[in-house]
């Protein structure tokens, strides 16, 4: 990773992007959203509000499958909102779950709940008239969607880790504290959605600033040896260091990120840089220092180069680190040893050290819906009615029924099995993931969620034919280059380029610490499978003991490793 080899200006001068104008004129994220809600002439939000609602946790979307049909009928697209909850560490109570289940059933177009790989859930298809009731429902059950999108610190991830319950609880508490500490301070959310009275004081944003951050910002708390949160996809990462089962501090890693722009060599995926170790009492100060440094130094003239990873590359890692130390009044200690061994979820029952049981349910693509013969959504609701522990949403789009006493295991399992939630699933399917993409994501270039299940089946056929059917390869598909499916931390990553066409990336590893390199560009599903057929054949006969597919492609020279992303990601 580059250090001080290519130092550049601390602040990029030039014409600010229009997003900066929008934020400055928004009156601390209020805009005219309240007035827009009363506009019955359109099912969407207009002007700046189209983007401002993202700070409140919503994206305006439409069903792209019927867009042309509606245009022919001289109708505007069927606008609806996707709303994403703020859920630090992915923990939600059964009572809260029942509230969101009922809302999804009665107030969304699709009737589904989607678990995301950022440990939260999304509603898709909320019509404009149901938007305010959605926020009020969340508030009634103790939740909100504040700051789950746009130029703020988004939902804070925390390793699910159902085994080491005491250590996980400590780490989870820090994830909650980080989320709260870095939230916007404006009362716009409470005023607009919860009908709270405007307080006659001047709004201030001491951490995020009047124009908020230059770009989206993502934070994780990671409990080794499980890298289930994919820390290298995130701007700010706290790796838990424990002694005798107790949390004593964190290693800090800064500047990870996966989003790129097709053909734009000024963009690249990047793993996070080690800054060092910090004691627990400095956690919030260090988080604030990283965020404010990025706030002040991040590029506000080009949103394609505005994320923290580009700031580190421009000013140099050591320069950025020194500024964080100055602002937080800390000198980082050397990084403490840690190791990652896995990042997938442990599907099925696992017993924790507290003698409680935890049931991880595989939810393909995170989509909870009642399918014919497999009423998944109803099954989770039925479990919620009797479960005395909590639910944990994982960064792999699965759901953990956590904290189950021995006596309750049989009835929880019976409900799960009778609703199709514990059907046999292969290791390959467990380790495959996709973003939403079509039909609702406006950025989608190719299918992802709807493409993945059958594609995995075809890959499994090839693996079986080559005698490696019991193995797994971390496989991910994202419908565009923005990185939501985290394909650029996979052993096999497909990045959507156009309908039916993808860029094929190879060479990541199983634990998520290496960026894969593009191997073939703009190819079809059949071309991808033909390429994989040849490579899987080689892997099955040429690999070393326990060598993962991604490691094999590097060792065998199929692709060169990405060592210095700013210089060689596109090489």
NORCORRA-V468478 format. One record per backbone hydrogen bond with DSSP energy under -1.0 kcal/mol. NH is the residue of the N-H (numbers start at 1). CO is the residue of the C=O. If there is no record, write none. Layout:
# NORCORRA-V468478
nh & co
NH & CO
NH & CO
This chain:
# NORCORRA-V468478
nh & co
8 & 314
17 & 300
20 & 17
21 & 17
22 & 18
23 & 19
24 & 20
25 & 21
30 & 26
31 & 26
33 & 30
36 & 32
37 & 33
38 & 35
39 & 36
49 & 46
50 & 47
51 & 48
52 & 48
53 & 49
54 & 51
55 & 52
57 & 54
58 & 53
59 & 82
61 & 80
64 & 439
66 & 63
70 & 66
71 & 67
72 & 68
73 & 69
74 & 71
75 & 70
79 & 77
80 & 61
81 & 126
82 & 59
83 & 123
84 & 57
85 & 121
86 & 144
89 & 156
90 & 87
91 & 88
92 & 391
97 & 93
98 & 94
99 & 95
100 & 96
101 & 97
102 & 98
103 & 99
104 & 100
105 & 101
106 & 102
107 & 103
109 & 125
113 & 368
114 & 122
115 & 366
116 & 120
122 & 114
123 & 83
126 & 81
130 & 127
131 & 128
134 & 130
135 & 131
136 & 132
137 & 133
138 & 134
139 & 135
140 & 136
141 & 137
142 & 139
143 & 138
147 & 55
148 & 145
152 & 150
154 & 217
157 & 219
159 & 221
165 & 163
168 & 164
169 & 165
170 & 166
171 & 167
172 & 168
173 & 169
174 & 170
175 & 171
176 & 172
177 & 173
178 & 174
179 & 175
180 & 176
181 & 177
182 & 178
183 & 180
191 & 187
192 & 188
193 & 189
196 & 190
201 & 199
209 & 205
212 & 209
213 & 151
217 & 152
220 & 236
221 & 157
222 & 238
226 & 223
227 & 342
230 & 227
233 & 230
234 & 231
236 & 218
237 & 253
238 & 220
239 & 251
240 & 222
241 & 249
243 & 246
246 & 243
248 & 241
249 & 241
250 & 278
251 & 239
252 & 276
253 & 237
254 & 273
255 & 235
256 & 234
257 & 270
260 & 481
264 & 261
267 & 264
270 & 257
273 & 254
275 & 252
276 & 252
277 & 333
278 & 250
282 & 279
283 & 280
286 & 282
287 & 283
288 & 284
289 & 285
290 & 286
291 & 287
292 & 288
293 & 289
294 & 290
295 & 291
296 & 292
297 & 293
298 & 294
305 & 302
306 & 303
310 & 307
311 & 307
312 & 308
313 & 309
314 & 310
315 & 311
316 & 312
317 & 3
320 & 316
321 & 317
322 & 318
323 & 319
324 & 320
325 & 321
326 & 322
327 & 323
328 & 324
330 & 325
333 & 277
341 & 225
342 & 225
347 & 345
348 & 360
350 & 358
352 & 356
353 & 163
355 & 352
357 & 404
358 & 350
359 & 401
360 & 348
361 & 399
366 & 363
367 & 364
368 & 113
371 & 369
371 & 374
374 & 371
376 & 374
379 & 375
380 & 376
381 & 377
382 & 378
383 & 379
384 & 380
385 & 381
386 & 383
387 & 383
390 & 402
391 & 92
392 & 400
393 & 90
394 & 398
397 & 394
399 & 361
400 & 392
401 & 359
402 & 390
402 & 400
404 & 357
408 & 405
409 & 406
412 & 408
413 & 409
414 & 410
415 & 411
416 & 412
417 & 413
418 & 414
419 & 415
420 & 417
421 & 416
430 & 426
431 & 427
432 & 429
433 & 475
435 & 477
441 & 437
444 & 441
445 & 479
446 & 479
452 & 448
455 & 451
456 & 452
457 & 453
458 & 454
459 & 455
460 & 456
461 & 457
462 & 458
463 & 459
464 & 460
465 & 461
466 & 462
467 & 464
468 & 463
471 & 468
475 & 431
476 & 492
477 & 433
478 & 494
486 & 483
489 & 486
490 & 487
491 & 474
492 & 474
493 & 505
494 & 476
495 & 503
496 & 478
497 & 501
498 & 501
501 & 498
502 & 523
503 & 495
504 & 520
505 & 493
506 & 517
507 & 491
512 & 509
517 & 506
519 & 504
520 & 504
523 & 502
528 & 524
529 & 525
530 & 526
531 & 527
532 & 528
533 & 529
534 & 530
535 & 531
536 & 532
537 & 533
538 & 534
539 & 535
540 & 536
541 & 537
542 & 538
543 & 539
547 & 544
552 & 548
553 & 549
554 & 550
555 & 551
556 & 552
557 & 554
558 & 553
559 & 553
567 & 564
568 & 564
569 & 565
